[in-house]
Structures are given as structure tokens and as C-alpha cells.
Amino acid sequence: MARPRSVYFGSEQKARIEIIPMIDIMMFLLVFFMVITLRMIEGAGIAMELPRSDSAQKLAPARFTVGVARDGTLSLQGVVVPEDQLTARLRAAGEQVKVDVLIAGDKDTPYQRIIHAMDLVRAAGIDAVALTTSMP
């Protein structure tokens, strides 16, 4: 006669992998890297030391930012561009939607270069131009 098998608690269940904790960890990592990436995008571009202003106001984000370096180099959205391409790109963008432009000039940039950048933006048919400063 055959001996009856001994039965242990839980011996009938097969081992299984719990995926709910893994999903929680993956969601945490996804959110973490999204937040870090957004912070990195905000600081991207050409490093400039903006002039300070006590009466500066916080504006809504502009569609384009034109940077003017000390040596007169112009950049659009952090990419160095020649003057003619700057005007052409802004004109092409202005034909599709209303464009707002911020001009960010280094604090040691001569005033004439800032005005020249503003003239280039206005030559593209854009009237909504603002100057950036750092808050105190």
C-alpha cells in the first residue's frame, strides 16, 4: 500500500513574481527623471550675467529668446545664429502664430548691441519685445 503524501502549508501554490512593487518603482523613476529633465531644460543655453533691476516683473514665458553676448554674438533659443538667419527665422515663425520675443543681454554688453538686436527682431515684423533682467 502506498504511503499518503505529506502536505505542507502552501505546497500546492507555485512561486510567482509580484509585479506591483516593480511598477511602483518604475513610476517613481519615471517621475524623478521627468522632473530632473525639466529642470535641465530650463537652464540650457548660453550663460549670461543679466543686469539687475528692482522694478522687474515676472512675465509669461515668451516663444523665443534672443541672447546678445558681450562680443555681439546673437543666439536664438541658445543656438548661435548670424543676423540674417535670426531675422529670417523670426519672420517665418511670425507668419504662423503671434510671436513674443525676450532679449537677454549680458550686463556688460554695450547698449548699442542690445538696440541692434531689437532692431533685427522688429525687422522681422515682431512688436512684442521685452528685455530680461535678473530679479533682486
N, CA and C of each residue as an Amber inpcrd file, in Angstrom:
protein
   408
   0.8330000  -1.1660000   0.0000000   0.0000000   0.0000000   0.0000000
   0.8880000   1.2430000   0.0000000   0.4890000   2.2520000  -0.7490000
   1.2840000   3.4690000  -0.8890000   1.0600000   4.3830000   0.2900000
   2.1360000   5.0100000   0.6750000   2.0360000   5.9600000   1.7930000
   1.3940000   7.2520000   1.3150000   0.5340000   7.8490000   2.1330000
  -0.0220000   9.1450000   1.7390000   1.0760000  10.2150000   1.7760000
   0.9950000  11.1140000   0.8010000   1.9800000  12.2000000   0.7520000
   1.7460000  13.1560000   1.9090000   2.8190000  13.6200000   2.4450000
   2.6740000  14.6210000   3.4940000   2.4090000  15.9680000   2.8390000
   1.5070000  16.7190000   3.3870000   1.0950000  18.0010000   2.8150000
   1.5760000  19.1090000   3.7350000   2.2880000  20.0450000   3.1300000
   2.7470000  21.2090000   3.8630000   1.9000000  22.4110000   3.4800000
   1.8420000  23.3750000   4.3620000   1.0700000  24.5750000   4.1050000
   1.6870000  25.3220000   2.9300000   0.8970000  25.5580000   1.8950000
   1.3570000  26.3070000   0.7410000   2.1000000  25.4840000  -0.2780000
   2.1420000  24.1950000  -0.1380000   2.8970000  23.3790000  -1.0760000
   2.2160000  23.2860000  -2.4380000   0.9110000  23.5470000  -2.5070000
   0.2030000  23.4630000  -3.7770000   0.4150000  24.7110000  -4.6360000
   0.7780000  25.8310000  -4.0360000   0.9310000  27.0750000  -4.7810000
   2.3050000  27.1280000  -5.4410000   2.2910000  27.6230000  -6.6710000
   3.5550000  27.8070000  -7.3710000   4.1210000  29.1760000  -7.0180000
   5.4240000  29.2950000  -7.1360000   6.0660000  30.5870000  -6.8830000
   5.6570000  31.5590000  -7.9880000   5.4320000  32.8050000  -7.6260000
   5.0660000  33.7970000  -8.6170000   5.8100000  35.0990000  -8.3350000
   5.9440000  35.8780000  -9.3630000   6.6600000  37.1470000  -9.2540000
   5.6340000  38.2450000  -9.0480000   5.8270000  39.0140000  -8.0030000
   4.9450000  40.1480000  -7.7270000   5.4270000  41.3370000  -8.5540000
   4.5680000  41.8680000  -9.4270000   4.9880000  42.9820000 -10.2810000
   4.5030000  44.3300000  -9.7720000   3.6040000  44.3510000  -8.8270000
   3.0880000  45.6330000  -8.3300000   4.1920000  46.4810000  -7.6970000
   5.0660000  45.9250000  -6.8470000   6.1650000  46.7590000  -6.3400000
   7.1050000  47.2380000  -7.4500000   7.3010000  46.4150000  -8.4720000
   8.1550000  46.8170000  -9.5810000   7.5110000  47.9710000 -10.3560000
   6.2020000  47.9460000 -10.5310000   5.5040000  49.0330000 -11.2060000
   5.6210000  50.3200000 -10.3910000   5.5060000  50.2150000  -9.0790000
   5.6520000  51.3910000  -8.2220000   7.0370000  52.0130000  -8.3800000
   8.0530000  51.1840000  -8.3970000   9.4220000  51.6940000  -8.5230000
   9.6260000  52.3240000  -9.8960000   9.1130000  51.6950000 -10.9380000
   9.2600000  52.2440000 -12.2820000   8.5380000  53.5860000 -12.4120000
   7.3660000  53.7270000 -11.8150000   6.6510000  55.0060000 -11.8650000
   7.4310000  56.0810000 -11.1130000   8.0000000  55.7120000  -9.9750000
   8.8110000  56.6700000  -9.2160000  10.0000000  57.1270000 -10.0500000
  10.7020000  56.1970000 -10.7040000  11.8480000  56.5680000 -11.5320000
  11.4340000  57.4290000 -12.7160000  10.3080000  57.1150000 -13.3290000
   9.8210000  57.9050000 -14.4450000   9.5530000  59.3540000 -14.0280000
   8.8500000  59.5320000 -12.9260000   8.5460000  60.8870000 -12.4420000
   9.8370000  61.6120000 -12.0530000  10.7380000  60.9140000 -11.3920000
  12.0020000  61.5060000 -10.9710000  12.7820000  62.0390000 -12.1720000
  12.9320000  61.2260000 -13.2150000  13.7040000  61.6560000 -14.3760000
  12.9790000  62.7270000 -15.1770000  11.6640000  62.7200000 -15.1840000
  10.9320000  63.7880000 -15.8670000  11.1720000  65.1290000 -15.1740000
  11.1150000  65.1450000 -13.8590000  11.3350000  66.3910000 -13.1140000
  12.7660000  66.8820000 -13.3090000  13.7200000  65.9810000 -13.2450000
  15.1240000  66.3620000 -13.4300000  15.3430000  66.9030000 -14.8420000
  14.7530000  66.2700000 -15.8280000  14.9130000  66.7140000 -17.2120000
  14.3160000  68.0900000 -17.4190000  13.1700000  68.3610000 -16.8370000
  12.5660000  69.6830000 -16.9720000  13.4380000  70.7540000 -16.3400000
  14.0740000  70.4400000 -15.2290000  14.9850000  71.3930000 -14.5980000
  16.1920000  71.6570000 -15.4850000  16.6720000  70.6330000 -16.1610000
  17.8440000  70.7910000 -17.0160000  17.5070000  71.6120000 -18.2440000
  16.3200000  71.4540000 -18.8040000  15.9230000  72.2030000 -19.9880000
  15.8400000  73.6870000 -19.6700000  15.3550000  74.0210000 -18.4910000
  15.2060000  75.4260000 -18.0990000  16.5390000  76.1460000 -18.0940000
  17.6090000  75.4770000 -17.6710000  18.9140000  76.1130000 -17.5640000
  19.7640000  75.9930000 -18.8030000  19.2480000  75.3920000 -19.8640000
  20.0420000  75.2050000 -21.0740000  20.2160000  76.5360000 -21.7930000
  21.3140000  76.6630000 -22.4980000  21.5260000  77.8720000 -23.2810000
  22.8800000  78.4760000 -23.0120000  23.0330000  79.6950000 -23.4350000
  24.2900000  80.4050000 -23.2760000  24.2760000  81.1060000 -21.9240000
  25.3390000  80.9230000 -21.1710000  25.4200000  81.5160000 -19.8360000
  25.6490000  83.0190000 -19.9540000  24.7730000  83.7830000 -19.3270000
  24.8930000  85.2430000 -19.3260000  24.6470000  85.7560000 -17.9300000
  25.3070000  86.8330000 -17.6140000  25.0740000  87.5040000 -16.3470000
  24.1690000  88.6910000 -16.6410000  22.8860000  88.5270000 -16.3140000
  21.9020000  89.5590000 -16.6450000  22.0320000  90.7500000 -15.7030000
  21.6870000  91.9350000 -16.1770000  21.6850000  93.1000000 -15.2870000
  20.5480000  92.9900000 -14.2770000  20.6960000  93.6230000 -13.1250000
  19.6660000  93.5850000 -12.0840000  18.7350000  94.7650000 -12.2280000
  17.4980000  94.5490000 -11.8200000  16.5120000  95.6160000 -11.8460000
  15.6010000  95.4530000 -10.6360000  15.3720000  96.5460000  -9.9180000
  14.4860000  96.4950000  -8.7540000  13.0170000  96.5350000  -9.1430000
  12.7230000  96.9780000 -10.3550000  11.3290000  97.0760000 -10.7900000
  10.9540000  95.9890000 -11.7960000  11.7450000  94.9160000 -11.8710000
  11.4760000  93.8400000 -12.8270000  10.1760000  93.1340000 -12.4760000
   9.4630000  92.7230000 -13.5140000   8.2130000  91.9950000 -13.3420000
   8.3350000  90.6310000 -13.9930000   7.6690000  89.6670000 -13.4160000
   7.6760000  88.3240000 -13.9810000   6.6430000  88.2760000 -15.1060000
   7.0800000  87.8600000 -16.2960000   6.2030000  87.7860000 -17.4570000
   5.9330000  86.3260000 -17.8030000   4.9160000  86.1300000 -18.6070000
   4.6520000  84.7860000 -19.1200000   5.8120000  84.3830000 -20.0290000
   6.0900000  83.0910000 -20.1090000   7.2070000  82.6630000 -20.9620000
   7.0030000  83.0960000 -22.4130000   8.0620000  83.6030000 -23.0110000
   7.9990000  84.0400000 -24.4110000   8.2570000  82.8530000 -25.3210000
   7.8480000  83.0200000 -26.5530000   8.0400000  81.9470000 -27.5250000
   9.5150000  81.8230000 -27.9260000  10.2140000  82.9530000 -28.0280000
  11.6230000  82.9410000 -28.4360000  12.4430000  83.8230000 -27.5010000
  13.6990000  83.4360000 -27.2990000  14.6370000  84.2410000 -26.5280000
  15.8530000  84.5050000 -27.4020000  16.1910000  85.7760000 -27.5470000
  17.3650000  86.1880000 -28.3080000  18.4230000  86.6120000 -27.3040000
  19.5820000  85.9840000 -27.3600000  20.6840000  86.3190000 -26.4710000
  21.7080000  87.1850000 -27.1780000  22.2210000  88.1860000 -26.4680000
  23.2580000  89.0640000 -27.0120000  24.4560000  88.9630000 -26.0730000
  25.5440000  88.3860000 -26.5780000  26.7450000  88.2140000 -25.7600000
  27.5610000  89.5010000 -25.7520000  28.5730000  89.5390000 -24.9030000
  29.4250000  90.7310000 -24.7830000  30.0800000  91.1060000 -26.1030000
  30.4740000  90.0800000 -26.8750000  31.1570000  90.3500000 -28.1380000
  30.1960000  90.6110000 -29.2960000  28.9010000  90.6550000 -29.0200000
  27.9120000  90.9410000 -30.0530000  27.3290000  89.7150000 -30.7230000
  27.7410000  88.5260000 -30.3030000  27.2200000  87.2910000 -30.8730000
  25.7480000  87.1490000 -30.5120000  24.9200000  86.8280000 -31.5040000
  23.4840000  86.6550000 -31.2890000  23.1510000  85.1730000 -31.2200000
  22.2140000  84.8280000 -30.3510000  21.7550000  83.4440000 -30.2570000
  20.2330000  83.4320000 -30.1860000  19.6470000  82.4150000 -30.7810000
  18.2050000  82.2180000 -30.7550000  17.9360000  80.8890000 -30.0780000
  17.2500000  80.9430000 -28.9450000  16.9580000  79.7500000 -28.1520000
  18.2490000  79.0160000 -27.7730000  19.3150000  79.7500000 -27.4960000
  20.5660000  79.1520000 -27.0530000  21.4850000  78.6860000 -28.1630000
  21.0870000  78.8530000 -29.4330000  21.9060000  78.4390000 -30.5710000
  22.4120000  79.6950000 -31.2780000  23.7140000  79.7970000 -31.4550000
  24.3120000  80.9690000 -32.1020000  23.8730000  81.0110000 -33.5660000
  23.3700000  82.1770000 -33.9870000  22.9050000  82.3680000 -35.3690000
  23.4190000  83.6990000 -35.8980000  23.6530000  83.7770000 -37.2160000
  24.0100000  85.0630000 -37.8220000  22.7920000  85.9830000 -37.8560000
  23.0300000  87.2690000 -38.0550000  21.9510000  88.2660000 -38.0210000
  20.8680000  87.9960000 -39.0530000  21.2690000  87.6580000 -40.2870000
  20.2660000  87.4440000 -41.3330000  19.3930000  86.2220000 -41.0530000
  19.9890000  85.1590000 -40.4840000  19.1980000  83.9740000 -40.1430000
  18.2590000  84.2520000 -38.9740000  18.6940000  85.0860000 -38.0460000
  17.8330000  85.4440000 -36.9110000  16.5600000  86.1030000 -37.4140000
  16.7100000  87.0940000 -38.2620000  15.5470000  87.7950000 -38.7990000
  14.6740000  86.8530000 -39.6240000  15.2960000  86.0060000 -40.4420000
  14.5320000  85.0870000 -41.2990000  13.7440000  84.0770000 -40.4630000
  14.3620000  83.5250000 -39.4330000  13.6650000  82.5360000 -38.5910000
  12.5050000  83.1740000 -37.8300000  12.7320000  84.3620000 -37.3060000
  11.6520000  85.0330000 -36.5770000  10.5170000  85.4330000 -37.5180000
  10.8580000  85.8720000 -38.7200000   9.8310000  86.2380000 -39.6900000
   8.9950000  85.0120000 -40.0700000   9.6590000  83.8630000 -40.2890000
   8.9390000  82.6300000 -40.6390000   8.0280000  82.1810000 -39.5010000
   8.4980000  82.3010000 -38.2590000   7.6700000  81.9170000 -37.1100000
   6.5130000  82.8840000 -36.9230000   6.7510000  84.1670000 -37.2100000
   5.7150000  85.1760000 -37.0390000   4.5880000  85.0540000 -38.0440000
   4.8390000  84.4050000 -39.1740000   3.7860000  84.2140000 -40.1660000
   2.7650000  83.1740000 -39.7110000   3.1920000  82.2390000 -38.8570000
   2.3090000  81.1520000 -38.4340000   1.5000000  81.5120000 -37.1920000
   2.1480000  82.0780000 -36.1900000   1.4860000  82.4240000 -34.9250000
   2.0290000  83.7570000 -34.4200000   1.3480000  84.3120000 -33.4210000
   1.8400000  85.5380000 -32.7850000   3.0890000  85.1880000 -31.9790000
   4.1340000  85.9530000 -32.1710000   5.4220000  85.6430000 -31.5510000
   5.7860000  86.7280000 -30.5470000   6.1870000  86.3030000 -29.3480000
   6.7390000  87.1880000 -28.3210000   8.2280000  86.8750000 -28.2130000
   9.0440000  87.9110000 -28.0920000  10.4950000  87.7280000 -28.0360000
  11.0470000  88.3990000 -26.7940000  11.9320000  87.6880000 -26.0920000
  12.6910000  88.2490000 -24.9810000  14.1250000  88.4500000 -25.4510000
  14.6860000  89.6030000 -25.1630000  16.0850000  89.8590000 -25.4830000
  16.8640000  89.8210000 -24.1800000  17.8020000  88.8740000 -24.1090000
  18.6330000  88.7070000 -22.9190000  20.0410000  89.1340000 -23.2610000
  20.4630000  90.2520000 -22.7070000  21.8070000  90.7530000 -22.9550000
  22.6460000  90.6620000 -21.6990000  23.8960000  90.3020000 -21.8750000
  24.8160000  90.2640000 -20.7500000  24.9340000  91.6610000 -20.1570000
  25.1940000  91.7530000 -18.8550000  25.2050000  93.0780000 -18.2150000
  26.3380000  93.9600000 -18.7120000  27.3780000  93.3710000 -19.2870000
  28.4930000  94.1580000 -19.8190000  28.3850000  94.3900000 -21.3200000
  27.2830000  93.9850000 -21.9280000  27.0790000  94.2050000 -23.3580000
  26.7940000  95.6840000 -23.6010000  27.4550000  96.2790000 -24.5790000
  27.1510000  97.6840000 -24.8930000  25.6840000  97.8570000 -25.2970000
  25.1220000  98.9610000 -24.8900000  23.7060000  99.2450000 -25.1260000
  23.3690000  99.2370000 -26.6120000  24.2820000  99.6800000 -27.4450000
  24.0520000  99.7230000 -28.8840000  23.7960000  98.3250000 -29.4440000
  24.4680000  97.3200000 -28.9230000  24.2600000  95.9490000 -29.4110000
  22.8710000  95.4310000 -29.0290000  22.3820000  95.8330000 -27.8660000
  21.0310000  95.4410000 -27.4520000  20.0070000  96.0910000 -28.3930000
  20.2060000  97.3650000 -28.6880000  19.3040000  98.0760000 -29.5960000
  19.3690000  97.4650000 -30.9940000  20.5600000  97.0620000 -31.4250000
  20.6970000  96.4330000 -32.7330000  19.9140000  95.1160000 -32.7820000
  19.9890000  94.3290000 -31.7180000  19.2150000  93.0790000 -31.6600000
  17.7200000  93.3770000 -31.6910000  17.3060000  94.4280000 -30.9940000
  15.8980000  94.8050000 -31.0010000  15.4730000  95.2390000 -32.4060000
  16.3380000  95.9520000 -33.1150000  16.0330000  96.3540000 -34.4920000
  15.8840000  95.1370000 -35.4060000  16.7350000  94.1200000 -35.2080000
  16.6410000  92.9030000 -36.0120000  15.3210000  92.1710000 -35.7590000
  14.8920000  92.1370000 -34.5000000  13.6260000  91.4770000 -34.1580000
  12.4650000  92.2490000 -34.7700000  12.5090000  93.5550000 -34.6800000
  11.4200000  94.3620000 -35.2520000  11.4250000  94.3150000 -36.7740000
  12.5950000  94.1250000 -37.3860000  12.6660000  93.9790000 -38.8390000
  11.9480000  92.7010000 -39.2920000  11.8300000  91.7490000 -38.3880000
  11.1050000  90.5140000 -38.6970000   9.5960000  90.6970000 -38.5510000
   9.1630000  91.9020000 -38.1720000   7.7340000  92.1790000 -38.0430000
   7.1630000  91.8490000 -36.6830000   8.0040000  91.7500000 -35.6750000
   7.5630000  91.4070000 -34.3260000   7.6240000  92.6530000 -33.4530000
   6.4840000  93.0090000 -32.8510000   6.4240000  94.1970000 -32.0000000
   6.4660000  93.8610000 -30.5100000   6.1490000  92.6280000 -30.1450000
   6.1280000  92.2220000 -28.7410000   7.5280000  91.8120000 -28.3100000
   8.3050000  92.8110000 -27.8360000   9.7000000  92.5900000 -27.4480000
   9.8730000  93.0540000 -26.0030000  10.5600000  92.2400000 -25.2170000
  10.8480000  92.6030000 -23.8170000  12.3150000  92.3360000 -23.5290000
  12.8490000  93.0250000 -22.5490000  14.2430000  92.8330000 -22.1170000
  14.2420000  92.0410000 -20.8160000  15.1530000  91.1050000 -20.6980000
  15.2310000  90.2960000 -19.4870000  16.2340000  90.9010000 -18.5110000
  15.9100000  90.7550000 -17.2340000  16.8110000  91.1570000 -16.1590000
  16.7500000  90.0870000 -15.0840000  17.6540000  90.1700000 -14.1480000
  17.5880000  89.2560000 -13.0120000  16.8580000  89.9560000 -11.8750000
  16.0980000  89.1750000 -11.1360000  15.3500000  89.7120000 -10.0080000
  16.3060000  89.9350000  -8.8370000  16.0380000  90.9650000  -8.0020000
  16.9340000  91.2100000  -6.8620000  16.7890000  90.1260000  -5.8070000
